[in-house]
Amino acid sequence: MGIHKQTPKDFSLRTGISPEDIALLRSVPLFSGIAPNELRHILSTSSIRRYPNHTTLFMEGEPADRFYVITKGWVKLSRMCENGNEVVISVTSIGDSFAEAAIFEKGEYSVTATTITDARLLVVNSSTLMAALRENSELLFNMMVSLSRDMHKNQTLLHQLCAMSATERLAAFLMNLCPSDAGKIAIPLPIDKALIAMRLGMKPETLSRAFAKLKSVGIVTSGRNVLIEDVSRFRRVYRQCAVDPGAYEH
């Protein structure tokens, strides 16, 4: 049976990629706007795989022969400094893709990828992606957009590390986890506080002090949950802090 003629059920049984996965993947910038049948064709040699917590997916310096999209779980991207310290570059979750840029660089991974929860990932072979890019101009454009987005994210992270206080960095992290609606909410932290501290470029004790400062705007921690008394108020203070960082102290 030809790839284009196979049914969605045949495709799912062979690759493990479900219709729900296809819907999720179409929300990923790389695959945005690609029709489901065409996406199945592009992913014809890809597969869904499950990895337990603490699995090393690839190491910095290894040949870049595949990239990933997260359908469940969390993955840490990190590098090792010359002094042996680990620097967390990114912590990614559902709907995020990673390692595609390495395919176009030196052919080596520039980071180490490790699962930090049990994870379910789409694994895409680099040769498959390159062939699809040659055939599909829309996918090629999406790849450019995706790489541009990653560059913007890295620039934002660099700005946060260089120009924002620990409290501001934590507030920005929590704001990204907030739903858009107002009211009192409890947000479960997706990863433990030690990893959050590494992600935000600070020590655990600095993170604790930053959480203490946010109590003034109605934010408290309870185990792995962050309680926000009023999301609308938090958003107002967050915007105010863009011009007056001392607002968290008021």
Rosetta blueprint (number, residue, H / E / L):
1 M L
2 G L
3 I L
4 H L
5 K L
6 Q L
7 T L
8 P H
9 K H
10 D H
11 F H
12 S H
13 L H
14 R H
15 T H
16 G L
17 I L
18 S L
19 P H
20 E H
21 D H
22 I H
23 A H
24 L H
25 L H
26 R L
27 S L
28 V L
29 P H
30 L H
31 F H
32 S L
33 G L
34 I L
35 A L
36 P H
37 N H
38 E H
39 L H
40 R H
41 H H
42 I H
43 L L
44 S L
45 T L
46 S L
47 S E
48 I E
49 R E
50 R E
51 Y E
52 P L
53 N L
54 H L
55 T L
56 T E
57 L E
58 F E
59 M L
60 E L
61 G L
62 E L
63 P E
64 A L
65 D L
66 R E
67 F E
68 Y E
69 V E
70 I E
71 T E
72 K E
73 G L
74 W L
75 V E
76 K E
77 L E
78 S E
79 R E
80 M E
81 C L
82 E L
83 N L
84 G L
85 N L
86 E E
87 V E
88 V E
89 I E
90 S E
91 V E
92 T E
93 S L
94 I L
95 G L
96 D L
97 S E
98 F E
99 A L
100 E L
101 A H
102 A H
103 I H
104 F H
105 E L
106 K L
107 G L
108 E E
109 Y L
110 S L
111 V L
112 T E
113 A E
114 T E
115 T E
116 I L
117 T L
118 D L
119 A E
120 R E
121 L E
122 L E
123 V E
124 V E
125 N E
126 S H
127 S H
128 T H
129 L H
130 M H
131 A H
132 A H
133 L H
134 R H
135 E H
136 N L
137 S H
138 E H
139 L H
140 L H
141 F H
142 N H
143 M H
144 M H
145 V H
146 S H
147 L H
148 S H
149 R H
150 D H
151 M H
152 H H
153 K H
154 N H
155 Q H
156 T H
157 L H
158 L H
159 H H
160 Q H
161 L H
162 C H
163 A H
164 M L
165 S L
166 A H
167 T H
168 E H
169 R H
170 L H
171 A H
172 A H
173 F H
174 L H
175 M H
176 N H
177 L H
178 C L
179 P L
180 S L
181 D L
182 A L
183 G L
184 K L
185 I E
186 A E
187 I E
188 P E
189 L L
190 P L
191 I L
192 D L
193 K H
194 A H
195 L H
196 I H
197 A H
198 M H
199 R H
200 L L
201 G L
202 M L
203 K L
204 P H
205 E H
206 T H
207 L H
208 S H
209 R H
210 A H
211 F H
212 A H
213 K H
214 L H
215 K H
216 S H
217 V H
218 G L
219 I E
220 V E
221 T E
222 S E
223 G L
224 R L
225 N E
226 V E
227 L E
228 I E
229 E L
230 D L
231 V H
232 S H
233 R H
234 F H
235 R H
236 R H
237 V H
238 Y H
239 R H
240 Q H
241 C L
242 A L
243 V L
244 D L
245 P H
246 G H
247 A H
248 Y H
249 E H
250 H L
